[in-house]
């Protein structure tokens, strides 16, 4: 009976949606045939519609929480041009969908508990999972972008040093980075250049990029550039020193990881290789001992 009711509800929903779609098309066709000019329809993305529906709930976020979420979205590269309200709408929508799926799963899957209890528990757990999954995805995306910036920062500093030493300006050096690096670092430098073209101060744009990315080496590099600009020190010499220091830190980090590799290999060896060796070496002896005991 439950499956019949669910199937009937789905069929009714599809029929209602199809009816309204057909009605909209008929009205648009009638307006065109009557000769009255109508504005072309604007295709609103599904994410924007969901954001508009969940805006009353998302706007209740405290200002501090909304600012932190805005900073996280910026560090993640503004995926899908999401605003804090849009991201909260995604969380609410996914939680609702997974809650419905959890309720259906609890009712359909036979368990030792009563169906009502299992449905409520599975629905609540699924809703919590759907609410926190977007946040976990956002943190993972931030970590990936930070790693990309960290890996390409030393090479980008070398390129910037060569461009500046050849007599070009700092803006041209930043532009060469965006043309060479098509990753997270290139995207952040492109944002800096767009902000400068809109009339913003160069050093303020660089400081904002360093604060947004949250990478220590990039923050040190921007601080050095700002200090050299304030004190009148040649930027080319400073960039050369910073590039050498970054290379040294990367080499030191690689050596530390190589030194830790031997200790990390102990657990796979003990857990996977040694049991097989014990079976191969001691297996025949154990079989022979058991046969003699019998």
HELIX and SHEET records of a PDB file:
HELIX    1   1 UNK A    2  UNK A   33  1                                  32    
HELIX    2   2 UNK A   46  UNK A   53  1                                   8    
HELIX    3   3 UNK A   55  UNK A   58  1                                   4    
HELIX    4   4 UNK A   63  UNK A   75  1                                  13    
HELIX    5   5 UNK A   79  UNK A   81  5                                   3    
HELIX    6   6 UNK A   84  UNK A  108  1                                  25    
HELIX    7   7 UNK A  115  UNK A  165  1                                  51    
HELIX    8   8 UNK A  170  UNK A  180  1                                  11    
HELIX    9   9 UNK A  184  UNK A  197  1                                  14    
HELIX   10  10 UNK A  202  UNK A  213  1                                  12    
HELIX   11  11 UNK A  216  UNK A  231  1                                  16    
HELIX   12  12 UNK A  235  UNK A  268  1                                  34    
HELIX   13  13 UNK A  269  UNK A  273  3                                   5    
HELIX   14  14 UNK A  274  UNK A  293  1                                  20    
END                                                                             
